Each structure stands twice: as C-alpha cells, then as structure tokens.
Amino acid sequence: MKKKGEMFGEAKKIITSEDLNLCFEKLMGAVGNGNGNGMNESMMMTITDWEDIPIELLLRILSLADDRTVILAAGVCNGWRDAICLGLTRLCLSWCKNNMNNLVLSLIPKFTKLQTLSLRQDKPQLEDNAIQTIANFCHDLQELDMSKSFKLSDNSLYDLAHGCQKLTKLNISGCISFSDAALEYLTGYCRNLRILNLCGCVKAATDRALQAIGRNCNHLQSLNLGWCENIGDVGVMSLAYGCPDLRSLDLCGCVLITDDSVIALASRCPHLTSLGLYYCQNITDRAMYSLAQSRAENKEWMWQSMKGRYDEEGLRSLNISQCTALTPPAVQALCDTFPALHTCSGRHSLVMSGCLNLTSVHCACAVERRTANRISNSAH
C-alpha cells in the first residue's frame, strides 16, 4: 500500500511548485478583481498562500485551473487531497507526454468520482494495467477518451465492460489491436453508449461488431467508422435497424458498402443529420434519391408537431467526395430537399471534392446569390 503523499509523487515529478505558485497568483488576482463570488476583503487579506484557502473556496478556484494544477494542489496536504479527490468529476491527462501510464496508476485509485476522463495521446503510452485500474475504481465514469492507445489489448475492453457500465461516450479511435469479439463483449455491458468513435479500428469494427451495437446500444446517436474497411452492408443495415436515434454517422473510406446501406439509414434513422460517404465509390444515384425521399416519408409527423422547426430537421452535413458514380440530377434533388445542405463559399456542408461531374450542383442560397448578382449587373 502506498504511503501518504506517495500517491501524487508521479505528478510532482512532472509539475513543479513554481507552476502552483504562478497559478495561485493568477487565480487570486482574478478573485481580487471581482470574480470571488462574494469573497470579502478581510478574507482576501488572510490568504497569502495555498494552505490558507478554505476548502470551499479551493474547489471553486480550482474549477478555473488546468488539470496539472489540480493534481499538484491535491498533494499539498491530506485535507486538500481528500477534498479534491472526492469533488473532482472531470480530468484530462492529455498534457502528459511521457509517463501517462504511471500517472494513471498513481492517481486514479483516489479519483473515484470521475465522470469524464481524457487520455488522448500523441504517442502510445497507456497499457492494459492502467485501463484495469480505471475499471476498478471509476464506476461512475460516463465519458472516456483513450484514442491512439496502440499498446492496449482486448483485456482493456473486457475490463471496461465490467467496471464502467455507465459509459455514454467512448473514443477508442486508432486502437488498432482491439478485436470485434472484444467490442461485441463491451456493447453487451455498456448499453447506454450514445457516442462511439471507432475511426481506424480496422480489426474491431466489422459487421459482427455492428450487429452487436445494433442489438445492444439502441440509444446510440453518433458513430465514427471512418476507414474501417471491413464493414459491409450487413453491418450498416443492422446498425440502422437497431439504432433509430442515430444522428451522425461517418462511413468515410468504408469501401465495401453499397446503396443498400444508405437506403436502410434513410428509412430507419429519421433523425440523421450528418453522413460521411467519402470514397464510398459503390454509392450511386439510388442512394441519393432514397435520402431525398426519406424526408417526405419519415417526417410527415414532424410537419404536424414541429412546423416551425421542419426546415431544421434532416441532413445538415453530407460528404460524398470521390463518389464518382453520382450524377448532377440526383445530388441536386437531394440538395433541393434539404435546405441546410450548402455548396456556397464559407459554408460547404455538402462536400463533393473529386466529383468533377457535379460542378453544376448548387444550393438554394448560391442560386439566389447568383440571381441577385445578375439583376444588380443588369441594373447598371
């Protein structure tokens, strides 16, 4: 068992006391300038160092500080450590460039109330024992980012499945070692997932995994499957049928999917607002017309109950770059159906890069602008 003060030793190697002093001066200056929320002048005069700050005020001003400062402050004394450990719900360790795994092992057993944890890395540092520690101590965790964790194995997903079943947002993009069996297992326990990023998870994101997601994660709203090249129509259709509340789906680089995937999404996911189809070269006009038709078929009830918001519903972002089989009439029909899809300069929510045959497609406001310019020029 670690001795008192040893728990934050790893943080002290990374953060110096000068960092804490500078932050203290900055924060107390802000409090003195009127941001103290009722802190009187006599209290200000008695505070000359970190140790003088009452616990209530400490937590208030540390909410303005960066995570490095919060960690160091927790090592000042036992009282502060206990207060911060019990009050901290959000933590980001992405600033740690060299020793993140040891830092997680050192800190996480004390930060048991965490709900949001970011462990994004520039280079792979995390190992399975760090994720096991998180699963053992952070049972209230709702959001976890461990993207680019190349060293992790399936054991990490198995541990999360048992220890972090309240997860609603999970980013494992770039975790190339995970298998579809482990991802399937995770979805069987973490059924409240609403946002899931699997970009680049080639081994994990397969039709088998998507069938499990559609079966278990019925509240899913956002899914990134970018460059998961093993995904086919079977997986996407299972997703469409199992996740009717889906709002955002990135299928960029999923080269195996065809019109059948888009047709299923159009008919089964009425709230879909963002769809990425970059380099999905099997997509044809049939998919575009199905998306356009879905507005009439899926949203009649919205017109009755939400007349003022009807134009805000439907696709607002679509990437069909390199979908070279598409023709102007089909894409123009889609653009006309969804007013929020823009081709005009500065907005570009309809992205068509590499589709040289679609240069004639324009959104409504672009047409209106050209018409206004012609009228203005003729008047002169």
ROZA-279834 format. One record per residue (C-alpha): residue number from 1; z, x, y; chain; residue in one letter. Coordinates in nm, 2 decimals. Last residue first. Layout:
<rs>
[r NUM,[Z,X,Y],A,A] ...
</rs>
This chain:
<rs>
[r 380,[-6.40,-2.61,4.91],A,H] [r 379,[-6.35,-2.95,4.74],A,A] [r 378,[-6.55,-2.83,4.44],A,S] [r 377,[-6.30,-2.54,4.39],A,N] [r 376,[-6.00,-2.77,4.40],A,S] [r 375,[-6.15,-3.01,4.16],A,I] [r 374,[-6.24,-2.73,3.92],A,R] [r 373,[-5.89,-2.58,3.95],A,N] [r 372,[-5.73,-2.92,3.88],A,A] [r 371,[-5.95,-2.96,3.57],A,T] [r 370,[-5.85,-2.61,3.45],A,R] [r 369,[-5.48,-2.69,3.50],A,R] [r 368,[-5.51,-3.03,3.32],A,E] [r 367,[-5.68,-2.86,3.02],A,V] [r 366,[-5.40,-2.60,3.00],A,A] [r 365,[-5.14,-2.88,3.03],A,C] [r 364,[-5.29,-3.06,2.74],A,A] [r 363,[-5.30,-2.76,2.50],A,C] [r 362,[-5.62,-2.57,2.43],A,H] [r 361,[-5.83,-2.49,2.13],A,V] [r 360,[-6.17,-2.33,2.22],A,S] [r 359,[-6.05,-1.99,2.11],A,T] [r 358,[-6.00,-2.11,1.76],A,L] [r 357,[-6.29,-1.92,1.59],A,N] [r 356,[-6.13,-1.59,1.69],A,L] [r 355,[-5.83,-1.66,1.48],A,C] [r 354,[-5.66,-1.31,1.50],A,G] [r 353,[-5.37,-1.44,1.71],A,S] [r 352,[-5.33,-1.82,1.70],A,M] [r 351,[-4.97,-1.88,1.83],A,V] [r 350,[-4.89,-2.23,1.94],A,L] [r 349,[-4.56,-2.19,2.14],A,S] [r 348,[-4.76,-1.98,2.38],A,H] [r 347,[-4.56,-2.04,2.70],A,R] [r 346,[-4.65,-1.78,2.96],A,G] [r 345,[-5.02,-1.84,2.96],A,S] [r 344,[-5.13,-2.18,2.81],A,C] [r 343,[-5.16,-2.24,2.44],A,T] [r 342,[-4.87,-2.48,2.42],A,H] [r 341,[-4.73,-2.70,2.14],A,L] [r 340,[-4.48,-2.93,2.31],A,A] [r 339,[-4.74,-3.21,2.34],A,P] [r 338,[-4.76,-3.25,1.96],A,F] [r 337,[-5.05,-3.48,1.86],A,T] [r 336,[-5.30,-3.31,2.09],A,D] [r 335,[-5.22,-2.97,1.94],A,C] [r 334,[-5.25,-3.10,1.59],A,L] [r 333,[-5.59,-3.26,1.67],A,A] [r 332,[-5.69,-2.93,1.84],A,Q] [r 331,[-5.60,-2.74,1.52],A,V] [r 330,[-5.81,-2.97,1.30],A,A] [r 329,[-6.11,-2.97,1.54],A,P] [r 328,[-6.10,-2.59,1.60],A,P] [r 327,[-6.13,-2.48,1.24],A,T] [r 326,[-5.87,-2.32,1.01],A,L] [r 325,[-5.98,-2.08,0.73],A,A] [r 324,[-5.87,-1.77,0.93],A,T] [r 323,[-5.50,-1.83,0.92],A,C] [r 322,[-5.45,-1.48,1.08],A,Q] [r 321,[-5.21,-1.63,1.33],A,S] [r 320,[-5.10,-1.98,1.25],A,I] [r 319,[-4.76,-1.97,1.43],A,N] [r 318,[-4.62,-2.31,1.53],A,L] [r 317,[-4.34,-2.39,1.77],A,S] [r 316,[-4.25,-2.72,1.93],A,R] [r 315,[-4.33,-2.94,1.63],A,L] [r 314,[-4.19,-3.29,1.63],A,G] [r 313,[-3.95,-3.46,1.87],A,E] [r 312,[-3.93,-3.40,2.25],A,E] [r 311,[-4.21,-3.65,2.31],A,D] [r 310,[-4.00,-3.93,2.15],A,Y] [r 309,[-3.69,-3.86,2.36],A,R] [r 308,[-3.71,-4.15,2.59],A,G] [r 307,[-3.81,-4.39,2.32],A,K] [r 306,[-3.52,-4.30,2.09],A,M] [r 305,[-3.45,-4.60,1.87],A,S] [r 304,[-3.79,-4.77,1.84],A,Q] [r 303,[-4.00,-4.46,1.88],A,W] [r 302,[-3.78,-4.28,1.64],A,M] [r 301,[-3.84,-4.54,1.37],A,W] [r 300,[-4.21,-4.47,1.39],A,E] [r 299,[-4.14,-4.10,1.34],A,K] [r 298,[-4.24,-4.02,0.99],A,N] [r 297,[-4.58,-4.18,0.96],A,E] [r 296,[-4.71,-4.13,1.31],A,A] [r 295,[-4.59,-3.78,1.35],A,R] [r 294,[-4.67,-3.70,0.99],A,S] [r 293,[-5.04,-3.75,1.06],A,Q] [r 292,[-5.05,-3.44,1.28],A,A] [r 291,[-4.88,-3.23,1.01],A,L] [r 290,[-5.11,-3.36,0.74],A,S] [r 289,[-5.42,-3.29,0.96],A,Y] [r 288,[-5.31,-2.93,1.00],A,M] [r 287,[-5.25,-2.89,0.62],A,A] [r 286,[-5.60,-3.03,0.54],A,R] [r 285,[-5.75,-2.79,0.79],A,D] [r 284,[-5.68,-2.50,0.56],A,T] [r 283,[-5.39,-2.27,0.46],A,I] [r 282,[-5.48,-2.02,0.19],A,N] [r 281,[-5.47,-1.74,0.45],A,Q] [r 280,[-5.09,-1.76,0.51],A,C] [r 279,[-5.11,-1.46,0.74],A,Y] [r 278,[-4.86,-1.61,0.99],A,Y] [r 277,[-4.75,-1.96,0.88],A,L] [r 276,[-4.43,-1.99,1.08],A,G] [r 275,[-4.30,-2.35,1.14],A,L] [r 274,[-4.07,-2.47,1.41],A,S] [r 273,[-3.97,-2.83,1.50],A,T] [r 272,[-3.92,-2.99,1.16],A,L] [r 271,[-3.71,-3.30,1.20],A,H] [r 270,[-3.93,-3.53,0.97],A,P] [r 269,[-3.90,-3.29,0.67],A,C] [r 268,[-4.04,-3.48,0.37],A,R] [r 267,[-4.40,-3.57,0.46],A,S] [r 266,[-4.49,-3.27,0.68],A,A] [r 265,[-4.30,-3.03,0.46],A,L] [r 264,[-4.47,-3.16,0.14],A,A] [r 263,[-4.81,-3.13,0.32],A,I] [r 262,[-4.73,-2.78,0.43],A,V] [r 261,[-4.65,-2.67,0.07],A,S] [r 260,[-4.96,-2.84,-0.08],A,D] [r 259,[-5.18,-2.67,0.18],A,D] [r 258,[-5.13,-2.34,0.00],A,T] [r 257,[-4.86,-2.08,-0.05],A,I] [r 256,[-4.93,-1.75,-0.22],A,L] [r 255,[-4.95,-1.53,0.09],A,V] [r 254,[-4.59,-1.58,0.21],A,C] [r 253,[-4.65,-1.34,0.50],A,G] [r 252,[-4.49,-1.57,0.76],A,C] [r 251,[-4.31,-1.86,0.59],A,L] [r 250,[-4.06,-1.91,0.86],A,D] [r 249,[-3.89,-2.26,0.85],A,L] [r 248,[-3.70,-2.43,1.13],A,S] [r 247,[-3.57,-2.78,1.15],A,R] [r 246,[-3.49,-2.87,0.78],A,L] [r 245,[-3.29,-3.20,0.76],A,D] [r 244,[-3.48,-3.32,0.46],A,P] [r 243,[-3.36,-3.02,0.24],A,C] [r 242,[-3.41,-3.11,-0.12],A,G] [r 241,[-3.77,-3.24,-0.11],A,Y] [r 240,[-3.90,-2.98,0.13],A,A] [r 239,[-3.72,-2.70,-0.06],A,L] [r 238,[-3.86,-2.81,-0.39],A,S] [r 237,[-4.21,-2.81,-0.22],A,M] [r 236,[-4.15,-2.46,-0.09],A,V] [r 235,[-4.05,-2.33,-0.43],A,G] [r 234,[-4.33,-2.49,-0.63],A,V] [r 233,[-4.59,-2.40,-0.36],A,D] [r 232,[-4.53,-2.02,-0.40],A,G] [r 231,[-4.28,-1.75,-0.30],A,I] [r 230,[-4.33,-1.40,-0.44],A,N] [r 229,[-4.44,-1.26,-0.10],A,E] [r 228,[-4.11,-1.30,0.07],A,C] [r 227,[-4.26,-1.16,0.39],A,W] [r 226,[-4.07,-1.40,0.62],A,G] [r 225,[-3.86,-1.65,0.43],A,L] [r 224,[-3.64,-1.75,0.72],A,N] [r 223,[-3.46,-2.08,0.67],A,L] [r 222,[-3.30,-2.32,0.93],A,S] [r 221,[-3.16,-2.66,0.88],A,Q] [r 220,[-3.00,-2.66,0.54],A,L] [r 219,[-2.78,-2.97,0.48],A,H] [r 218,[-2.90,-3.02,0.12],A,N] [r 217,[-2.80,-2.68,0.00],A,C] [r 216,[-2.76,-2.73,-0.37],A,N] [r 215,[-3.08,-2.86,-0.53],A,R] [r 214,[-3.32,-2.74,-0.25],A,G] [r 213,[-3.15,-2.40,-0.25],A,I] [r 212,[-3.17,-2.38,-0.63],A,A] [r 211,[-3.54,-2.46,-0.62],A,Q] [r 210,[-3.58,-2.20,-0.35],A,L] [r 209,[-3.41,-1.94,-0.57],A,A] [r 208,[-3.64,-2.01,-0.87],A,R] [r 207,[-3.95,-2.01,-0.65],A,D] [r 206,[-3.85,-1.66,-0.54],A,T] [r 205,[-3.65,-1.52,-0.25],A,A] [r 204,[-3.41,-1.27,-0.42],A,A] [r 203,[-3.66,-1.00,-0.52],A,K] [r 202,[-3.86,-1.00,-0.20],A,V] [r 201,[-3.56,-1.03,0.04],A,C] [r 200,[-3.78,-0.93,0.34],A,G] [r 199,[-3.66,-1.22,0.55],A,C] [r 198,[-3.38,-1.41,0.37],A,L] [r 197,[-3.21,-1.56,0.67],A,N] [r 196,[-3.01,-1.88,0.60],A,L] [r 195,[-2.88,-2.13,0.85],A,I] [r 194,[-2.72,-2.46,0.74],A,R] [r 193,[-2.52,-2.35,0.43],A,L] [r 192,[-2.26,-2.60,0.33],A,N] [r 191,[-2.33,-2.57,-0.04],A,R] [r 190,[-2.18,-2.22,-0.07],A,C] [r 189,[-2.08,-2.25,-0.44],A,Y] [r 188,[-2.41,-2.33,-0.62],A,G] [r 187,[-2.60,-2.15,-0.35],A,T] [r 186,[-2.44,-1.82,-0.44],A,L] [r 185,[-2.55,-1.85,-0.81],A,Y] [r 184,[-2.91,-1.91,-0.71],A,E] [r 183,[-2.89,-1.60,-0.48],A,L] [r 182,[-2.75,-1.40,-0.77],A,A] [r 181,[-3.03,-1.51,-1.01],A,A] [r 180,[-3.29,-1.45,-0.74],A,D] [r 179,[-3.20,-1.09,-0.73],A,S] [r 178,[-3.04,-0.89,-0.44],A,F] [r 177,[-3.16,-0.53,-0.40],A,S] [r 176,[-3.38,-0.57,-0.10],A,I] [r 175,[-3.12,-0.68,0.15],A,C] [r 174,[-3.36,-0.68,0.44],A,G] [r 173,[-3.24,-1.01,0.57],A,S] [r 172,[-2.90,-1.11,0.43],A,I] [r 171,[-2.81,-1.34,0.72],A,N] [r 170,[-2.57,-1.62,0.63],A,L] [r 169,[-2.47,-1.93,0.84],A,K] [r 168,[-2.26,-2.22,0.71],A,T] [r 167,[-2.02,-2.03,0.49],A,L] [r 166,[-1.72,-2.23,0.38],A,K] [r 165,[-1.74,-2.11,0.02],A,Q] [r 164,[-1.64,-1.76,0.11],A,C] [r 163,[-1.44,-1.62,-0.18],A,G] [r 162,[-1.61,-1.73,-0.50],A,H] [r 161,[-1.98,-1.73,-0.38],A,A] [r 160,[-1.91,-1.43,-0.16],A,L] [r 159,[-1.80,-1.22,-0.47],A,D] [r 158,[-2.11,-1.32,-0.66],A,Y] [r 157,[-2.33,-1.23,-0.36],A,L] [r 156,[-2.17,-0.89,-0.34],A,S] [r 155,[-2.20,-0.83,-0.71],A,N] [r 154,[-2.58,-0.87,-0.68],A,D] [r 153,[-2.59,-0.52,-0.54],A,S] [r 152,[-2.54,-0.38,-0.18],A,L] [r 151,[-2.68,-0.05,-0.08],A,K] [r 150,[-2.97,-0.18,0.13],A,F] [r 149,[-2.75,-0.37,0.37],A,S] [r 148,[-3.02,-0.44,0.63],A,K] [r 147,[-2.86,-0.77,0.73],A,S] [r 146,[-2.49,-0.83,0.67],A,M] [r 145,[-2.44,-1.12,0.91],A,D] [r 144,[-2.17,-1.37,0.82],A,L] [r 143,[-2.09,-1.70,0.97],A,E] [r 142,[-1.83,-1.95,0.83],A,Q] [r 141,[-1.55,-1.73,0.71],A,L] [r 140,[-1.23,-1.93,0.64],A,D] [r 139,[-1.17,-1.75,0.30],A,H] [r 138,[-1.16,-1.41,0.47],A,C] [r 137,[-0.93,-1.21,0.25],A,F] [r 136,[-1.08,-1.16,-0.10],A,N] [r 135,[-1.44,-1.23,0.00],A,A] [r 134,[-1.42,-0.98,0.28],A,I] [r 133,[-1.27,-0.72,0.05],A,T] [r 132,[-1.55,-0.78,-0.21],A,Q] [r 131,[-1.80,-0.73,0.07],A,I] [r 130,[-1.65,-0.39,0.15],A,A] [r 129,[-1.63,-0.29,-0.22],A,N] [r 128,[-2.00,-0.37,-0.26],A,D] [r 127,[-2.11,-0.11,-0.02],A,E] [r 126,[-2.20,-0.12,0.35],A,L] [r 125,[-2.36,0.17,0.53],A,Q] [r 124,[-2.73,0.12,0.54],A,P] [r 123,[-2.89,0.24,0.87],A,K] [r 122,[-2.92,0.04,1.19],A,D] [r 121,[-2.66,-0.21,1.06],A,Q] [r 120,[-2.56,-0.57,1.12],A,R] [r 119,[-2.20,-0.63,1.01],A,L] [r 118,[-2.13,-0.94,1.22],A,S] [r 117,[-1.83,-1.16,1.12],A,L] [r 116,[-1.76,-1.52,1.23],A,T] [r 115,[-1.47,-1.73,1.11],A,Q] [r 114,[-1.21,-1.46,1.08],A,L] [r 113,[-0.86,-1.58,1.01],A,K] [r 112,[-0.77,-1.31,0.76],A,T] [r 111,[-0.81,-1.02,1.00],A,F] [r 110,[-0.54,-0.81,0.83],A,K] [r 109,[-0.72,-0.74,0.50],A,P] [r 108,[-1.04,-0.69,0.70],A,I] [r 107,[-0.94,-0.39,0.90],A,L] [r 106,[-0.92,-0.09,0.66],A,S] [r 105,[-1.19,-0.18,0.41],A,L] [r 104,[-1.42,-0.29,0.69],A,V] [r 103,[-1.37,0.04,0.87],A,L] [r 102,[-1.43,0.23,0.56],A,N] [r 101,[-1.77,0.06,0.52],A,N] [r 100,[-1.86,0.09,0.88],A,M] [r 99,[-1.83,0.47,0.90],A,N] [r 98,[-2.14,0.60,1.07],A,N] [r 97,[-2.29,0.37,1.34],A,K] [r 96,[-2.00,0.13,1.42],A,C] [r 95,[-2.14,-0.08,1.71],A,W] [r 94,[-2.23,-0.35,1.45],A,S] [r 93,[-1.86,-0.42,1.39],A,L] [r 92,[-1.86,-0.77,1.54],A,C] [r 91,[-1.55,-0.99,1.50],A,L] [r 90,[-1.48,-1.35,1.57],A,R] [r 89,[-1.17,-1.55,1.47],A,T] [r 88,[-0.89,-1.32,1.60],A,L] [r 87,[-0.56,-1.50,1.66],A,G] [r 86,[-0.36,-1.40,1.35],A,L] [r 85,[-0.47,-1.04,1.35],A,C] [r 84,[-0.43,-1.02,1.73],A,I] [r 83,[-0.07,-1.15,1.73],A,A] [r 82,[0.03,-0.94,1.43],A,D] [r 81,[-0.12,-0.62,1.57],A,R] [r 80,[0.03,-0.69,1.91],A,W] [r 79,[0.37,-0.73,1.77],A,G] [r 78,[0.33,-0.42,1.54],A,N] [r 77,[0.24,-0.19,1.83],A,C] [r 76,[-0.07,-0.04,1.99],A,V] [r 75,[-0.29,-0.06,1.69],A,G] [r 74,[-0.42,-0.41,1.76],A,A] [r 73,[-0.53,-0.29,2.10],A,A] [r 72,[-0.77,-0.04,1.93],A,L] [r 71,[-0.94,-0.32,1.74],A,I] [r 70,[-0.97,-0.54,2.04],A,V] [r 69,[-1.11,-0.25,2.25],A,T] [r 68,[-1.39,-0.19,1.99],A,R] [r 67,[-1.46,-0.56,1.97],A,D] [r 66,[-1.55,-0.59,2.34],A,D] [r 65,[-1.31,-0.74,2.59],A,A] [r 64,[-1.32,-1.08,2.76],A,L] [r 63,[-1.12,-1.25,2.47],A,S] [r 62,[-0.89,-0.96,2.51],A,L] [r 61,[-0.78,-1.10,2.84],A,I] [r 60,[-0.66,-1.42,2.70],A,R] [r 59,[-0.50,-1.27,2.39],A,L] [r 58,[-0.30,-1.03,2.60],A,L] [r 57,[-0.20,-1.30,2.84],A,L] [r 56,[-0.03,-1.50,2.56],A,E] [r 55,[0.12,-1.18,2.41],A,I] [r 54,[0.28,-1.07,2.74],A,P] [r 53,[0.14,-0.75,2.88],A,I] [r 52,[0.38,-0.47,2.94],A,D] [r 51,[0.26,-0.26,2.64],A,E] [r 50,[-0.09,-0.24,2.80],A,W] [r 49,[0.04,-0.05,3.10],A,D] [r 48,[0.15,-0.13,3.46],A,T] [r 47,[0.23,-0.49,3.44],A,I] [r 46,[0.54,-0.57,3.65],A,T] [r 45,[0.34,-0.61,3.97],A,M] [r 44,[0.10,-0.86,3.82],A,M] [r 43,[0.38,-1.08,3.70],A,M] [r 42,[0.52,-1.09,4.06],A,S] [r 41,[0.17,-1.18,4.19],A,E] [r 40,[0.14,-1.49,3.97],A,N] [r 39,[-0.10,-1.55,3.68],A,M] [r 38,[-0.26,-1.89,3.72],A,G] [r 37,[-0.58,-1.84,3.54],A,N] [r 36,[-0.60,-1.46,3.58],A,G] [r 35,[-0.95,-1.46,3.71],A,N] [r 34,[-0.85,-1.43,4.08],A,G] [r 33,[-0.94,-1.08,4.17],A,N] [r 32,[-0.62,-0.94,4.02],A,G] [r 31,[-0.73,-1.06,3.68],A,V] [r 30,[-1.06,-0.88,3.71],A,A] [r 29,[-0.88,-0.57,3.82],A,G] [r 28,[-0.65,-0.61,3.52],A,M] [r 27,[-0.96,-0.62,3.30],A,L] [r 26,[-1.12,-0.31,3.44],A,K] [r 25,[-0.80,-0.10,3.44],A,E] [r 24,[-0.72,-0.20,3.08],A,F] [r 23,[-1.08,-0.13,2.97],A,C] [r 22,[-1.06,0.22,3.11],A,L] [r 21,[-0.72,0.27,2.94],A,N] [r 20,[-0.85,0.15,2.61],A,L] [r 19,[-1.15,0.37,2.61],A,D] [r 18,[-0.93,0.67,2.71],A,E] [r 17,[-0.72,0.60,2.40],A,S] [r 16,[-1.02,0.70,2.19],A,T] [r 15,[-1.22,0.47,1.96],A,I] [r 14,[-1.38,0.61,1.64],A,I] [r 13,[-1.09,0.79,1.48],A,K] [r 12,[-0.86,0.52,1.61],A,K] [r 11,[-1.06,0.26,1.42],A,A] [r 10,[-1.00,0.44,1.09],A,E] [r 9,[-0.63,0.46,1.16],A,G] [r 8,[-0.61,0.09,1.21],A,F] [r 7,[-0.44,0.01,0.88],A,M] [r 6,[-0.23,0.33,0.89],A,E] [r 5,[-0.02,0.19,1.17],A,G] [r 4,[0.25,0.07,0.93],A,K] [r 3,[0.20,0.22,0.58],A,K] [r 2,[-0.08,0.12,0.35],A,K] [r 1,[0.00,0.00,0.00],A,M] 
</rs>
